[in-house]
Amino acid sequence: MIRPAGVLSTMLIVASVPAFGWGCRGHETIALIALKDMTSAHVEATNALLDKYPISIHLSCGADGLPAAARDSTWADDYRATAEGNQTGGWHFLDVPLNSTTADLDKLCSGGCVFNAIRDQIAVFKKNPDSRAGAGALRFIIHFVGDAHQPLHAETNNDRGGNCIPADYLKVHAKRRVDRKSGNISYDPELHSIWDKYIIDAQVQGGSNLAPEKIIAFADALYNKTAAVRSAWANFSLDSDFDGLLLNWIMDAHGLAASVSYEHLVAGARGRNVTAQALAGPDGLASCEDRHFQEKIAKKRVAVNAAYVDAAEPVIETQLEKAGIRLARILDQLWDGVRP
């Protein structure tokens, strides 16, 4: 477990944000790790391209003072909430059934998936790197490589990747919210947001107004921890069965969802263990409110306790580290292919 000097305990909770892949701190950390592992020329080229073609929408994370690649690492989540980008929502995950050990890509990717999105955006970047489209592709790649390593972006228990599982986080109780305009019901925390942000934010010590130095210190600590294994994670080529390798990364994350994300959960007043099967949603669940599924789960009083956090923290750290090192290798190879 990495805790930079001055980091508060996991009891510290910050204001909630929508449940996206890894949340603000996670995606920023992955990008910072990648920048540390890339060649200096490619770091310069990456940040320069993103600054040359700046984004036109507000970043909800917006940590000022970070390098462009880390600053823009969360752009894809904000972009999918716009009218122009609403078709990209399915690009962030691959909903492999939790109890499955294989992925039917033809079926699961019919509406878009993170597997196809990474491949497609690599092709966009290669076609014309020095363009606004190339900069957008670079932002997508930075983000989606992170999403591919988030266990709850690689599975579904018919619960929309854990988004429909209200869950207490340590002493923070899941609160029911009703949107004034739409009437939609949501809960915070829920299982997905606990993995996206709650555990990571507690480790980094901070929320929306976090000083960039703390994010950088967290990324540095993770990077320094991986010296002995970095070369193994980076030992691949975009020209040699990258599709198979990418699918392996996603399925590894899927396995962690089954063995860690849905394990160690407790429920009820006595905090007894609850299985993933007991939390599974109905087939064809259209939304968390469909057939009152979310409300039924809320009554179970699912909770993440200290034992769960102790099991999840090292997994989250390793996935952030792997994503950062692999992203560095992808970007280095992409820039190597660009003519001077």
N, C-alpha and C positions, 0 to 999 in steps of 0.2 A: 504494500500500500504506500503510495507517494503522498506525503504531506509536507509541502514547503514550509519554511519557518513562518510562524505566525498564523497558519491556517487553523480555523476553528474546527470544532468537532463536527461530525455528521448531523448534529442536531440543528445546525444553522440552515435555515430555509429562506429563500428569497422569493420575490414576487413571481407569480406563475406566468408562463408563456405557452403558446400552443404547442402541442406534442408533435414535434418534428424530429427527424433523425439527428440524434446527439445534441440537439439544442445549440445555443450560442457557444458556450465554452468548449463543447466537444469538437465541433467543426473547426473552431479557431485553433484548438490544440493540434488537431491533425494537420492542418495547413502549416503551422509553425514547425512541427516536427519534420514535415516534408522539406521546408525551406532550409532547415539545418543540415539535411542529408543530401541535398542537391549540389551540383557544381555551382560555383559563384556566378558564372556567366549565365547559367540557366535561371538562377534566382533573379538576377537583374532583368533578364528577358521577360520572365513571368510577370514581375511587378510592373515593368514598364508597359507591357501590352495592356494590362488591366487599367493602368492609369491613363493610357492613351485613348481608350474607349470606355469612359466612365459609365456607371450604371445610372439609370434615370428614375429609379424608384427609391423610396425610403427603406433603409435597412433597420429592421426592428431590433437587431442585436447591437449594431453600431458601436463597437469598441474603438474609440479614437486612439490613434497612436500605434496601431498595429500595421505591419506590412500589408500591401494591397491584397496579396493572396489570402491572408488570414482575415482581413477586413471583409473581403467579398465572399468568403467561404460559405456564408449563410444566405447569400443572395437567392439561390434556387428556391428556398422556402418562401421568401417574400414574393418572388416572381410568380409562383404557382397560385398565389392568392389574387393575382391581377386578372383582368379580362383577357389579356393577351396570353398569359401563361397558364390559364386554368386547365388546359389539356395536358399539362405536364405532371399532374398530381400522381398518376400511376407510375411515373418514372422513378420514384424514390424507394421502391420496395419490390420484393418478390414473395408473394404470398404462398409459400410452400406449406401444405398442411403440417401441423406440428408433429403428427404421428407418422409422417412419411420420411423416407430416407432418399427419395429421388425427386427430381423436379421435372414436370412436363412443361417445358418452355413454350411449346406451341399453344398450350392451353392457358398457362399462367401469364404469358406475355401478350395475349391478344389485345389488351387495352393499354399496353406499355408496361415496362418493368425496368428495374435498375440494371439488370443484365444487358438488355438491349440499349438502354440509355447511355451507358458507359461506352459500348462499342460504337454507337452512332455518333456520339460527340467526339470521340477520338478521330473518326473519319472526317467530321466537319472541320476539326482543327487542322488535320493534315492537308485538306484541300486548299485552305487559304488562311494560314495562321495570322498574317498581318492584316486583320480586318475586324470589323465589329463582330461579325459572326464567329471569327476565331477566338476573340476575347470571351464571347458568351459561352462557346464550347469549353474553353478553359475553366470558366467558373463552374459549369456543370460538372466537369470531370473532377475538380477539386471537391465538390460537394458529394457527388454520387459515389466516389470511392469510399468516402466516409460512411455513407448510408449502407453500402454493401457489407460493412463490417459490424453494423448494429444488429444484434441478434433478433430484436423484435421487428426489424425490417426484412427479415428473411423467413418469416413464418406467419401462420395464422392458426388460431385455435377457434376459428369462426367467431372471433372477437375483435376483428380489425386491428390485429397486431398488438393486442393488449390495451388499446384505447378505450375499450368498453368495460374494463375491469377497474371500477373505483377501488382504491386501496389506501389505507392509512400508511404514512411513511414515518416510522418512529413515533414521535409525539404529535405529528401533524395529521389531523383527521381529514378525510376526504369530504369536501364540501360540495353540495348540490347547487348548481347555478342554472338559472333560466334566462335565456336571451330575451331581452325586452322586445326586440323587433320580430324575431322569428318564432319565439316560444320554444326553441330547441333547448333540451336539457343536457347539461354536461357536468362532469365531476372533475375536481382537482384536489389532490393528485389522483392519478390512475397508473396502472402498471407501466404503460408506455412512457409517460412523462417522468416516472421515477428513474427509468433507465436513460432517458434523453437528457435530463437536467438535474434532478434532485440530488442524486448521488455525486455527480460530477461537480455541481456547484458547491456542494459542501466541501469537497476536496480542494477546490481552487480557492474557496472563500470569496464568494461574491455573487452578484447578480447583474442587473442591466447596466449599472454605472461602475463597473469594475475597472480599476486601474490596469492598463495593459501590462504593466510590469508583473502583476500577479499571474496573468495568463501565460506570459512568456516564461516565468519561473517554473510554473507547473509543467509546461511543455519541455523545458530544459531538463527537469528532473526525470521525466519519463524517457526522454531521449538518452540521457546518460545511463539509465538503467539497462538499456538494450544493446550495449556495445558488443556483447558476446554473440548475439543472435541476429543482428542487423543484416549481415551478409547473406544469411540463409533466406530471410524474408525478401531480400532484393534480388535473389538469383532467378531471374526470369527474363524472357524477351517477348516483346510485343509481336515479333515475327514468328514465334514458335508456340502454336497451340494456346494462344492467350485466352481464347474462348473457354477451353477446358479449365484453365487455371482460374479464371474469373468465377466460373461456376463453382469450383472447389472452395474459393474464398467465401462465397455466399452460403454454400451448404455447411461449411465449418461454423459460420455464424448461426445458421439454423440449428445445428446440433447443440450449440450453447444455449439457445432459447429453451430447448427441451430439457437440458441437463441442469441449467442454472436459473434462467428467468422464471420458469414455472415451478421450480423446486423451492422448498423451504418457505413457501407462503403459508400463512396461518389465517384462520378465520374464526369468527364467533367470539363471544365474551370470554371464553376460556383459552382462546388462541391455539386451537388445535390445527394440526397440519391439514391442508386442503390440496387435493390433487388437481392437475390440469384438466382431467376429464370432468371433474365436478364444476369447473368454470367454463367449459366449452359452450360456445353459442350454437344456435340452430343452423343447419345448412341454409345457405343463401341469405344470410343476414345482410340486409341492405344498409342499415345504419345502427348505431348503438341503441337507438330508441325503438327499433323495429321489434315488435312483439314484446315490448317492455323489458327487453333483455337486460339493459343496463340497470334498471331499477331492481330487477330480481337479484342481480349480482351485488348491488349496494346493500341489500338486506342481509347478505352473508357476512358483511363486515370483514372483508379481506384486509390483511395487514402485512406490511414489510417490517420485520423487527431487526434488531441488531445482528442476529445470527445470519439473516438473509443478506444484510449489507456487507457483512464480513466475507460472505461467499461471492457476492457480486462485484465488489470493488476491484479485486485483482483481475477478473475477467474483463471488466470495462477498461481498465488500464492497458491490458495487453491488446485489446481490439483497437484502441486509439493508437497505440504504438505501431501495430502492424499496418493499419490504414495509412499512417503518416509515412512510414518507410516505403511501402508499396506505391503510394502516390508519388513520392520522390523519384522512384525508379521509372514510373510511367512518364512523368514530365521530362526527366532527363533524356529518355529515349525519343520522345516527341520532338524536343528541341534539337537533338542530334540529327534528326531527319530534315530539319529546315535548312535550306541553302543560305549561306551568308548573304 
